[in-house]
Amino acid sequence: MEIITIKSLIKNYDGEGLEVHALRGIDLSVRRGEFTAIAGPSGSGKTTLLNLIGGLDIPTDGTLTVAGNNLAGMSAKELSDMRLNSIGFIFQAYNLIPVLTALENVEYILLLQGVGKSERRDRSRRILKEVGLAKEIDRRPKELSGGQQQRVAVARAIVSEPELVLADEPTANLDQKTGAGLLDLMHDLNHKKNITFLFSTHDRMVMEYAERLISLTDGMIASDKKKKSLKESAEKKLKKQR
Amino acid sequence: MKLFKESSIEVMLAWRNVWKNKRRTILTLLTIMVGCSMIIFFRATQDGSYEKMIEDSIAANTGHIQIHEKGFWDNQSIDYAFIPGEPLQSYLDKNSGIAATSRRVHAAGLVSFKNNTFGTLIQAVEPEREKKVSTLHTTIKPGGRYLTPDDGMRIIIGATLAKNLDAKVGDSIAMISQGFDGSIAAGNFEIVGIFRTLNPRYDQALIIMPMAQAVETFTMMGYLTSIVVRVKNTSDMEKTRDEIRALPESERLEVMGWDELTPELIQAIVMDKLFGYIFYFILLLITAFGVLNTVQMSVFERTRELGIMMAIGTRPRQIVTMVLFESMFISLMGVLLGAAVGSGLGYYFYIHPFDFSGYQKELEQFAMVTTVFPAKLTVSNVVFTSLLTFLFGVLFSIAPARRAAKLNPLKAIRQL
């Protein structure tokens, strides 16, 4: 069953008098539970595609259905509600609210959803434990390493058990070891909870972890490959490097 | 309660954001504190000095209320004399809000001593009753005394007039005026006391004589030109004045409150208040701009953070609420500090008033009779000023809060 259906998606920007064609007609379907990476060089349109899927940007043309919602014609409030209830976001860096602790950052989503206090606390603690941060729950982002911060971001993205997690270059600011750990974590969550993960990346390691790799070039899909258990080969490679 | 629950996350975030940049917050708090405390303190000194000026004016000679024959006040002539009727006399005797009353006769005249002659205002009083409505008897210079009912051809005169006449206590001066019946009223009067009030006009022109003698000298035949009323509480003046005005015989009388008797004082107070309000408004603007600047900077610094919050599902309304709560917290803390400091200053200067007695001569040149100015701290001053400062702070934060809520999450996230 598809969680994302994209047909003839076009996105143009006005860039200093020149029209920039960021996406030139994308057709794409993503099924529930996929662990997919969108790769491509800078300016290929991968972040634009992710933003459109996340309802953060409006397409110039084409249709886009996410988690059963046709994004065309949705109001800002409806898009906001959809992001809150159906999508988890992980950004490149500086993901977290600095004045909240790790636990509160995770809880924040549940609080916005109106989940009761005790359930909120329990779920947040549990998820932080799952991402290996049981001892860091009371620390604020500045007291955490980059990798730990991204783990909190992952915990926040999945705590409400969304149908889809969008991750924009999640390993870009992490060293290889920390990045691999984070990918392991997301891969496990993908398998355990059947959460769909969609990455934009130009990190080789992410591409290797992905079970489906979509390459974008100049706003168009250049290739779309489904693979099996690349994680294992990546792990082998990592072991050799270590 | 529901609203509070819904806002609890915004409240918590706002409180923590306030302390994210402690230095800036403390500086903003200080700005609000200084603005709020200055307004409270200046208003307290204004209120205190107005009250003192009014009290000094009332106490010296004016009284809270004066009752005259219609037309007296404009003409200040003995021709406008009257005999109070029974209802008026009864009201004045029985009203529990009235502290004292005194009857007076006023006449214009000339006084002469040696080769000096000056125009003067003669005021006949009932000495014992007069002591209860005015403080003039307390201003007699050493070597002299106040009048007694049996003083006959004896008077007290203002210090400046005595100096101009070159007269002293014990001297007899010639006085000429017009009697109520149109006859010449004249005689030699012995000076038994010289007064120096806080009002240079009294010192320059006023002569006071006993009523019993005035009845004879001016052929008053039971008539008088004014009744002076002192109420127990100044704030009751208007009520008492209106009650007297409602008496049937008041139709032929003019019943004037101290504010009508001393319009120049009221005008001075109104002008001073006006300038005060302009000054307070500027202070409020400065304070509010301080809050605006802090909130604006805080929002600007957190553009990416706000973008991420919106991207993950925070609604614009929640962003507005959060930013407004930040300004509310800052404004509230600043206002509480300001109220405390302003009240403290006001109380200190109530106990230790500003004393310009040493500059009395200089102040007299500006017709200022009051030289000691205590501050007067009122609850309404503290509450109203605090509320206004708080509201200015919050109102000025609406614009940056709305701007924060209108951020495009995508553009905001791209900012570092």
HADDOCK unambig.tbl for C-alpha pairs under 7 A between the chains (distance, minus, plus):
assign (segid A and resid 56 and name CA) (segid B and resid 311 and name CA) 6.89 0.50 0.50
assign (segid A and resid 56 and name CA) (segid B and resid 409 and name CA) 6.76 0.50 0.50
assign (segid A and resid 56 and name CA) (segid B and resid 410 and name CA) 5.93 0.50 0.50
assign (segid A and resid 80 and name CA) (segid B and resid 313 and name CA) 4.96 0.50 0.50
assign (segid A and resid 80 and name CA) (segid B and resid 315 and name CA) 6.69 0.50 0.50
assign (segid A and resid 81 and name CA) (segid B and resid 313 and name CA) 6.11 0.50 0.50
assign (segid A and resid 83 and name CA) (segid B and resid 312 and name CA) 5.93 0.50 0.50
assign (segid A and resid 83 and name CA) (segid B and resid 313 and name CA) 5.51 0.50 0.50
assign (segid A and resid 84 and name CA) (segid B and resid 312 and name CA) 5.64 0.50 0.50
assign (segid A and resid 84 and name CA) (segid B and resid 313 and name CA) 4.22 0.50 0.50
assign (segid A and resid 89 and name CA) (segid B and resid 312 and name CA) 6.46 0.50 0.50
assign (segid A and resid 95 and name CA) (segid B and resid 308 and name CA) 6.93 0.50 0.50
assign (segid A and resid 97 and name CA) (segid B and resid 305 and name CA) 6.45 0.50 0.50
assign (segid A and resid 99 and name CA) (segid B and resid 16 and name CA) 5.93 0.50 0.50
assign (segid A and resid 99 and name CA) (segid B and resid 17 and name CA) 6.50 0.50 0.50
